[in-house]
């Protein structure tokens, strides 16, 4: 779980007990400065979008050891203005919704840029299903579906005020959207 204002990632077990923390509580820049999202790879590695202050992505081992950090503040490909959301694709790529640059960027696990996709207005959340289709919400508000290569599949407007979070339950065929300021 992201504790944005405490500058931490908090890890819970299935009984909702805290088992570990990444970052120093209330100490920005050690290593987080208002992180915005966390994603876990199949091997347990932890990826953190350090969006609101750090404008980077951090990768940690499943035990919490730092592996690498990439990105910087900017508008060039591979840079971020606000890495707001992050997800890990099953085939080993990290996808970041770069909200203020109006784009989604795809990286390998070491931070090498693989692709940049545009056509979004302030993308806020992203989720990859088991087939690596990407579901991206933005502040149009819309929900856009892309294939694993970033090709457009569909778009709809499921909520009135914009989804700020997304996840899915593929066994049931559900997609869950967390809406901000619902009417």
ABEGO torsion letter per residue (X at the ends): XBBAAAGBBBBBBAAGBBABBBEBBGBBGOABBGBABBBBBAAGBBBBBBAAAAGBBBBBBAAGBBABBBEBBEABBGBBABBABBBBBAAGBBBBBBAAAGBBBBBBAAGBBABBBBGBBGBABBBBBAAGBBBBBBAOBBBBBBBAAGBBABBBBABAAEBABBBBBAAAGBBBBBBBGBX
